[in-house]
């Protein structure tokens, strides 16, 4: 039977979009700006356009499944209900890599950058302060979190508008200069595709919206709408910023020796040292917002897995009696996040990439299984909507797999092997079914 307390359904579409954008970090466009500008030979806006088309197939699959199964577990819940408990558990286990290690990544970045700004204070102090404050905001509830998200996103958008305005005011606005970043030919195709593979990871966050299904008002309607709006809005921001950056710094070859710090170079060229400082402040604001939303998302996945019984219920399937948030899961994530004091940035990034692509692949497959096989949808429209489009999403995800670094694959496979061992223990060598919640016990969430 479902527990008496339930997550509060208070999030409407604007709040869900804010959640997704905060997770993605609008200023994240600058993270890979130098690398992909060089890869695409100065055609970063087109690389982002390719990325949006690529990611939309998977975003549509998340929309289909979020509408059919509005449960907090996101990919874990979709696969668990479509393919069974064992496959669902393994996908959920892999998905944890994405959601659990993104806040760790954010804490690492906050510690590194704030220590650079205030060298007298050790980086671990900033890491610990961030973990404590983020966890407190998460326990208090999503209403307060939403207000904070709107504020932190607004700070980033102010910088973006100012950066674009300054870029156009200083740039060559001749027709030839304006068209140069948009004109591509066959020789650019390889670089554009390689760049798009890198940029896809900048869109991680639209999928996290699905973890808020049990706190969304009218989830079957608001979740799909918020997912699509978030992808398109982020895409517009990324394209606009990358286009403005090219106008103010058109010589992409000059960025080759400074790829990692190219964002600082173009920010300073746009507005001098004060713009450089503004960028640092706005970027760190975005990273903090991403840490908050990432911890929110992963705590809901743990909550869903605890409800099913594949993780200890006493810890994970528990809500705070006053705030109705999964406070024990939030505290657990905070404790794991303390590893940010020891882990390297490269290792954490590798773990996030692997987990996200496992989830993307199986959410697309879940659409096919749920609608065409389980529900037996028929007709040309159904075959396109629930067959062709998700198959294209699978293909795009497999293509992204080929872009993963060897370290990412090794770390991911080791993590997955640990999950297989835990699965064998729970099922006594696969001889017993996994514990699960009957669909009737979730009827109050699915109807």
NORTABEL-V635558 format. One record per run of one state. SS is the DSSP state (alpha for helix, beta for strand, coil for the rest). FROM is the first residue (numbers start at 1). LEN is the number of residues. If there is no record, write none. Layout:
SS&FROM&LEN + SS&FROM&LEN
//
This chain:
coil&1&10 + beta&11&1 + coil&12&1 + alpha&13&12 + coil&25&1 + alpha&26&5 + coil&31&2 + alpha&33&7 + coil&40&4 + alpha&44&25 + coil&69&6 + alpha&75&9 + coil&84&1 + alpha&85&33 + coil&118&5 + alpha&123&18 + coil&141&1 + alpha&142&29 + coil&171&4 + alpha&175&6 + coil&181&5 + alpha&186&18 + coil&204&3 + alpha&207&9 + beta&216&1 + coil&217&2 + alpha&219&30 + coil&249&3 + alpha&252&20 + coil&272&1 + alpha&273&36 + coil&309&4 + alpha&313&4 + coil&317&10 + alpha&327&15 + coil&342&3 + alpha&345&30 + coil&375&5 + alpha&380&22 + coil&402&4 + alpha&406&22 + coil&428&11 + alpha&439&8 + coil&447&1
//
